[in-house]
Amino acid sequence: MLLKDSRYLGTRRFDPDPTGTVRCKGTTSRAIGPATGVLEHVVREGDRLDLLARHYYGDDRLWWRILDANPDLLNGAWLSLPESVGETILIPRAKE
């Protein structure tokens, strides 16, 4: 069950395979559009997506908005950005 303001609302469920079995009961990937109303942030030592979300949005749970705008950050480090120090990332506006 998804909450009424879930970012996955509107995504479809996985289709059954040829035998009729649904191997994953979750939803398929959601569409991620281009980031709008962005700021540029130069990554510094110790930056993490959750800390940047708290700084820019006042809510550390919105880290996924920054990741959506910068999909190349998904490198297994999850919230920390040690490999991106010195790079410029996009910070999209809080609400679309």
PyMOL commands that set and color helices and strands:
alter all, ss='L'
color gray80, all
select helices_A, chain A and resi 49-57+60-69+71-73+82-84
alter helices_A, ss='H'
color red, helices_A
select strands_A, chain A and resi 39-42+88-91
alter strands_A, ss='S'
color yellow, strands_A
deselect
rebuild
show_as cartoon
